[in-house]
C-alpha cells in the first residue's frame, strides 16, 4: 500500500477521534502507522504523527499506560528523526 493511502486513513481516524468514536479510530491509526513505517520509515514525521494520534486515542479510551508508552516511543522517534536531519546538513 502507498503512504498516501495511510495518510488518508490517518485523516479518517482523526475525524472518528473528533467524533468520540475511538474504537473505530484505533485500528485505522494502527494500520496507517504500519504502512507508513514500511513505506516512509520508522521515524518519519508522518509515522510519528499517526502514532501520536494513537496515543491520544488510547488516553481518551482510558488506557493511560498504553498512552504513556506510545508517547515515550513518539518522543524517541522524534529525537531520532531530528538527529538524522542534523547529520544531513
N, C-alpha and C positions, 0 to 999 in steps of 0.2 A: 504494500500500500504506500501511497505517496504522503509526504509530510503535510501537504496542504489539506488532504483529507483529515488528517489528525488535527489540524488547526480548526477545521470546521467542526469536528467532534467536540473539541475543547469549547468552542463558542456555544454550541447547543447545550453542553453541560453547564456552562456558566449561566445560561438562561434558566435551566432547570434549578440551579442553585438559587438564583434570584427569586424564583417562584416558591422556594422551600421544598422542592422535590429532590431531596438529597439522594434518595435511593436510586433515582434514575440518573443523577449526575455522576455518582461514584463509578459505575462500570465504564461510562464513556471517558472519564478522565483517566482511568487506569489503562484503557486501551489506547487512548491518544498518546499518553506518555510512553507506552511501549513502542508504538510506531515511531514516535519522534526520537527515541533513544536509538532505534535501529537505523533510521534514515538520516538523522541530523547529528547524533552523538549524545552521549550520556549527560554532558554538562552544558549543552546548547541552551540558550535562553528560552526557546520555545518549550523544550523538555522541562526545564526548571519551572516555567510558568504553569504548565499543566500539573506538575507535582505540587506546586504551591496552592493551586486551586483545590487539589485533592486534600491537602492538609486542612484547608478551610472547611471543606465538606465534612471531613472527619470530626472537626471541632463542633460543627453545627449538629452533627448526629450524636454528640455526647461521647465520642471516642477520643478523649483527651490524650491518652498515652500514644495512640496511633498518630494523632495530630502532631504532638511534640516530636516524635521520632521522624515524621516526614519533614517537619520544619527544620530539624537538625540536618537532615540529608540535603534539603534545598540550600541551606546556608553553605554547606560544604561544596556543593556543586557550583554555586555562585563564585566562591573563592577560587576553585579550580579553573573556571572559565576566565576569571579576571587575570589569574596568573598566566594562563596561556596567551591572553591578549597582550599583556605587558611584554612577554618574551618575543612576540612577533614584531614589536616596534623597534 
